[in-house]
Amino acid sequence: MTQLTTLDATFLNAESGSTHAHIAGLGILDPSALPGGRLTVAAVADLIRERAHLAARPLRQRLVEVPFGLDRPYWEDDPHFDPERHVSEVTLPAPGDGDQLACAVAALHERPLDRNRPLWEIVVIQGLSGGRAAVYVKAHHAAIDGVMAAETLAALLDLSPEPRELPADDAAPLRAPNPLSRLGTGLLKTALHPFRAALSVARTAPYLDEVPGVAALPGVARMTHAMQGALGREEVPEAPRVSAPPTPFNGPVGPHRAVAFGDLSLAEIKRVRTALGGSVNDVVMAVCASALRSWLDKRGALPDGPLVAGVPVSLRRGDEGDGDLGNHVSLMSAPLAVHVPDPAARYAAVREDMERAKRRFVGSSGVWVRELSGVVPAPLAGPVARLALSVLPELPIRPMNLIVSNVPGPQFPLYLCGTRVLAYYPLSVVTGVSGGINITVFSYDGTVHVGLVSCRDLVPDPDELIDHLADAMAELKELAEA
C-alpha cells in the first residue's frame, strides 16, 4: 500500500476555487511522418495503456479517502482505469498561431482535475500553424514532483520514431487498506499527532529562518543562529534577511490564468556563464531578474530592494527506490536583485545571492517543508491550508513574490507516438502566497524553453515578460562579449 506523505496531502489541501495544485507541460510536435500527418487521441490512449506500468507513479492510480478525513488518503490502482477517459482533443481555428495556443492552454490550465479517477489528463491540440500539433499534459502535484514528472514523461517517450521494446507488466494491482483498517490507523495517528507535531517543530526550529518571510521577523535570525550553534553547526550561513516588497503581481489570485511561452539558446547561456562566471542557473535567474525589473519599471512599481523568489529544489537522491514515491521537494528563498540598475552589478548580485542561498540550503537540507507540512492534524489540514492561502496575501509581510524554477532536461531529440518533440514548455502553480507569476524553464535539445503562468487578474499579458526575457538575454550577451 502507498499513502500520501504530509507534503503530498498539502498539495491537495491547498486547492480552492481559485487555486489548483497541478503541474503541466506543453509539447510541440511534428506529426508529418504519421498517417495523414495527424496525431490521434486513440494513438495516445494506446501508448498510455501500453506504458502506464513504467511510470514512476503509475498513471492508473487513484485516491482513496480515509473515513471522516482522519488521515491522509491512500493510492490504489483504479479497477476501472481507461486511458481514453483521460485523453481528449481540441482544434484551434485558423491560423493556429501562438496567441490562440496560449489562450487554449490557459483555459485548460485553470481547470481542476477530477479526484474520482487518476489525477492526470492529456489534451491533443490540433490546428497549429506549420502543420504542427501540441500535447498538453497535466498531473496533480500530490501525485508527482518535478523529477517524477520527468521520469513519467520518459516512460512515454522514445529515442527514435520507432517504439522501443517494453518490459512486461507483471506487478499485482495495488489496493488500499479496507475502510475499517484505514479508520483504525487514522484514529491511532490522531492520538499520536501531538507528539509527532512537537518533534517536527523541534526539528524545524533551528532552521525556521528559511521559511519564506520568517527571516525578516525580529529576533528570528538570532534565535535560529543560537540553536544552530548549540547543535555545533556554526558554519551554516544565515538566511537572507529580506522581506518580499509589494508588486502588482502580489495579492489574492483569481480563478483564471494566462500563459506565455518563450525560448532561449542554451549555448548562449553557457557562453555567458563561461565569460561572467557562475552557473547556468545563475544566468537563468539573472535573466529573470532583468526581465522583472523592466516589467516593474515600466509600471512605476520598481522596489527599492530585491524581490524574493521561491526556488523549488529536489531532495530526491539517485539511490531512492520505487518504494519512496512521495514528493521530495523543498523551497529555497533567494533575493532577486531587480533594484540594481547596472547589468553587470545586477548579475554579480544574483550570483552572490544564489551562492549564499545554496550554501544555507545545503547546511539544513531544506527540512522545513516536510516537517511543517505535518504539524496540523489531518482533519484540520485542509481548512487551515485554505485559510492561510486566503489570509496571507492580505498581510503586510509577504513570504515571497514569485516562484522561479529551472529544470534540466535531455539534450537530444525525443519522440512521442513516432512524432518528434520540437519543444516542451513547463507550466506550474500560482497562489496568493507564492505570487501571481510562476516562471519555469526546461532545457531540451539545445534550447531553454520558458513556461510562464500568471493570474489573469494580476498579470493579464505575460507575453510582455517573455519579450523582456529576450531583451535581458541580449543584454547579458553584450556583457559577455565586451
N, C-alpha and C positions, 0 to 999 in steps of 0.2 A: 504494500500500500504506500501511497505518497500523499503527504499532507502539505498544504501550503505553508511556507515559512511566514513568520510575522511580517517580513518585508513584502512577500508576495501578497499577503492579505491587505497590506496598506494600500497597494495599488487598486484593489477592489474597493476598499472603504472610501478612498478619496473621490470616487466618482459621484457626480451630481448631474443636474440638468445642463450645466454649463461646462463641466469638466469631465473628460473621458481619458482614461489612462491606457490608451493603446498606442503602439508604435507601428510605423508603416514604412513602406518604400515604394517608389515608382520606378519600374524598369522600362526602359525604352528599347524596343526590339525591332529587328529587321526580319519580317516574315516572308521575304521574297522567295526563299527556297522551299516553302511549304506548298502543298497542293492548293492551287487557287490563290496563292500569296496571302493566306489568311490563317491566323491562329484561332482555333475554335475553343469554346467552353468545354466541349467533350474531350478534346486532347489534354487540356489542363486537368480536368477531373480525373481522367485515366492516369495521368502522371502522379497525382496525389494518391490515388488508390494503390498504385504500384510501390510508392516510396514512403508512405506515411510512417512505416515502421523504422525508417532510417533517421528520422528527425531526432534531435537531442531531447526535446519533449514531444512525444508522439502527437501528431496532428489530430489524432482521433480521441483525445482525452477531454472529458467534460468535468464540470464542477459538481460535487455532491455536498450539500449543506449539512451542518450538524443541527439536530433539533434545538429549537429556541435560540439558535445563534450562540451557543455556549462555547464553541471552539471554532478554530479556523476550518474552512472547507477542505475536502479531500479531492484528489483527482482519481478518475477511473475511466477506463475505455468505454466509449459510448456504444452500447449494443446496437444502436440504430444509425451508426455512422455512415454517411453517404456524402462523398466529396461534392457531388453535384448540388447539394443544398448550400454549399459554401462558395461556389464559383458562379459568377454572373457576367453579363456583358452589357456595355453601353457603347453607343456610336456617336462621335462628335459630328455636328453639322459641318458642312464645308465652310471654310477651307481647312479646318482641323489644326489651327495654329496654337502657339504656346499659351496665349491668354485663355482660349477655350479649354485647353487641357488643364490649366491651373484652376479654373472655375469648377470644372468637373471633379477634380481631385479634392478641392476644398470641401465640396458638398459631401463627398464620400468620407472625408476625414472627420467631419463633425458628427457623423452618425455612429451611435454606440453599437457594440457587439451584443448579440443575443446570448445571455448567460445560460440558456437552457440547452446549449449544444457546444461543441468545441469552439474555443474563443479565437477564431480566425476567419478571414474571408479573402477571396481573390476576385478582383474585377478586371476583366479583359476590356481594354478601351480601344475601339476601332476608329478608323477615320482620320488618323493623324496625317498631316501633310507629308509628302515624300514617300507614301506607301508604307509608313511605319505603323507599328502598333505599340500599345503600352500595357503593362500589367501592374495594377495597384494591389499590393499585398499588405494586409493588416493583421496584427496579432496583439492580444492583450499583454500588457506588461506584467500582469500577475503570472502569466504562463512562461514568459521568456524574458531574459535580459538581452543586452546588445550582442554579447558573444554567442548566446544560444540562438539568437535570430540569424546570425551569420552562419552558424552550423546547420540550421534548418534550411536556409537557402541553398547551402552546399549540397544537401541531400537531394534537392530538386534539380540542380544544375549539372551540366556535363562539361567536359573539357573540349569536346568536339561536337559537331552536329549529330554524330551517331551516338545513341544512348549506350551507357556502359552496362556491363553485366551486374546484376543485383544479387545480394545475398538473400537467402530465403527468410521469410518471416516465421520463425518458429517459437516466438515468445507467447506465453499464456496470457490471455486477457487480464488486464489489471482491474481489480474490483476494490471498491472502498469497503471498510468495515460495515456491518449491518447497523441499522439505526440505533438499536439498544447499546451496542458497543461504542458507537460514536457519542451517544449521550453520556454513558458512564465515564469515558475518557474526558469528555468536556467538563463534567462535574468535578472530577479529580483535579484537572488543571485549574479550574476556577478556584478551588480551595487552596491550591499551592501558589496561585498567582502573586499574592503579596510578597512572598519570599523570592520568587523569580524576578519580580519587578525591582525589589530592593537590590538584588545582585546586579541587575542591569544598570541601575543608577550608579552604583558604586564603581562599576567598570567604566562607565562613561564620564564620571565626574572629572578625572584628570585631563580629559580632552574636550570638555564642554565648550571651550572657546572655538572649537572647529565647527560647531553648529552655526549655520549662516545667521548673521545678525546678532548672535550672542556675544561675540568677542568685543563688540562696541559697548556693551553694558558695563557700568562702573564696577570695578573690583573683580570681574570675572577672570581677566588675564592674570592678575596677581594670585588669585586663588588656585587656578589650574597650574600655574608655574610652581607654586609651593607643593602641590600634590605630586607633580612630576619629579620634583627634587626629592621628595620623601620616597618615591619609588626608584630613585637612582637613575633618573632619566633627564638629567640637566642638559644633555646635549640636544634635546628636542627643541627646535626653534619655536618662538612664539607665533601664534596665528596672527595674520594681518588684522590690525585694529581699525577696520573700516566698516562703515555702515553704508548701505545702498542709498544713493540720493534719489529724490523724486524724478521721474521721467514721464513722458507722455505714454509709455507702454507699461507703466506700473499702476495697477488698480484692479478692481473687480473685472473678471473676464466674462464675456457673454457666451452664448451657445454657438456662435458662428465663427468660422475660421477662414483665413486667407492663406494661400501658399504661393511660394515663388521658388524658381529653380535657377541655378547658375553653375558655371564650370570654371575651374582654374587649372592651369597646367601644373602637374606635379613636378615636371622637370624644372620649370621656372621657380617653383617654391624651393626646390633643392638647391638651385643656384643662389638664391637669396640666402638660404641657410649657410651655404659654404662661404659666401662673401661677408655676411654680417655676423655669423656665429649663431649658436643656439640650435634648436631642433626644428623639424618640420612642424611640430605642434606650436612652437613659439611663433613661427611665421604665420600660421593659421590664426592664432589668437591676435597677433598684431594687425593682420588684415581686417579682422572683425572689429578691433578697437578703432581703427581708422575709419571704417565704414560707418560705425555707430556715431563717431564724432561728427562726420559730415552730416548725417541724418539729423542729429540733435541740434547741431549748429544752425542748420537751415531753418529750424523751428524756434530758434532763440531759447533752447532748453538745454544748452551745454552746461553740465555741472562744474563746480569749482574743483571737485576731486574725482577720483576714479569711480567707474561703475563697479559693481560686484557681480562677477559671473560665477554661476554654479557649473562645475566641470565634472560630469559623471566619470567615474573611474571603476574599471572592472577589477574585482577581487578574485576572479576565478583563476586557479592555478592549472597548469597543464597536466598535473598528475591526478586531478579530480576525476573520479569515475562517474558513470552514468547514474549511480545511486544518489547523487547530490545535485539535483536539478533545479533547486530554487534560485531566485535572483541572488547574484553575488556582485552587487554593485554598491558603491558608496558615492559621496558627493564631496568634491573639493572646492572650497571657495577661493577665488583668486581675484585680486584687483585688476581692472581693465582700464589702462591709462588713457581714457578718452580726453582728459583735461590737458594733456601735454601737447602744445601746438607744433613743436618741431618734429618732423617724421623720424629723424634719427634718434632723438631723445625718447620719443614715444616707443620705438622698437626696443631700445635699451631698457626702458622701464618695464615693458611687458616681459622681456627675458628675465629680468631680475625678480619681478613679482612671481612669475611662474616657477622659477627655480626655488624660491623661498617656500611657496605653497607646496611644491612637490616634496621638499625635504621635510616639511612639517607633516605631510600626509604619510610619508614612509615611516616616520617616527611613531605614528599612532595606529597605522594600518586601517584608518577610516572606520573604526569600530562603532562610532556613534550612531550611524544609520541603522545598523542591525539591532543594536541594543535598545535604542529609544523606540523603535517600531513595536516592541513588545511590552512597553511599560503599561499601556492601557489595557485592561482585560478585554477579551474578545467580544463580549456582549455590548460593550460601550465603545469599541474601537471605531466603528463606522460613524456613529453620531459625532464623536469627538473629532474625527478627521474632517468631516464635512463642516463642522462648526469652525474649526481652525482655518479652513480654506475660505470661509466667508468672512471671518472676523479679521484675520491678519492683514489682508490688503488695505484695511481701513486704518491700521495703526501707523504712528509716525516712524517707527523703526521697521525697516524692510529687511527681510532675510537676504534677498538678492534682487538683481534687476532682470536677469535673463539666464537661460541655460545655453552653453556653447559646448558642443561635443564633437570630437574628432575620432572617427572610426577607421582604422587602416583596413584595406581590402586587398584582394588579389590583383596582381599586376599582369594579368594575362586574360584573354577573352574567355567568356563563359557562354553556355548555350542552354536555352530553355525550350524543350519540345522541338529541338532542331533549329530554333531561331537564335541568332546571335544577339546577346545582350549588349546594346550600344552604350548604355549609361544606366546608373542606378542612383536615385536621389532619396536619401533617408528623410523621414518625417517623424516628428516626435510630439511631445506633450507641452501644452501651455496651461498654466494655472495662475490664479491670483497671487499665490505665494511665490512661485518661481518666475513670474513675469509673463507679460503678454507676447513675448517673442522667444522662439526657440530656434537656434541655428545649429544644424547638424551637418557634418561633412563626412563623405565617404570616398576614399581613394580607390579607384578601379581602373586598371588597364591604362595607366599613364595620366589619368585625369582625376582631379579632386572635384567631386560632384557635391554641390551645396543644396540642401533642402531647408527652406525657411518656412516655419509655421507661425502665424500670428493670430491673435484675437482680432477679428474683423472690426470690432467696435473701437479698438485702441490703435491698430495699425491696418487700415483698410487696403493699403497698396504696398505690400512688401517687395514688389519688383524694384522699387526705388533703392532699397537696401542692397539688392543684388547688383545694381549699377554702381553703387558706392564701393562694393567689394572689388569689382573690376578696376575701379579707379585706384583703390588702395593698393592692389597688387602692382599696378603700373608704377605707383609711387615708390614702392619697395624695390622694384627692378631698377629704377633710376638710381636709387641709393647704392644698390649692389654694383652697378656699373661705373659709379663715379670714382 
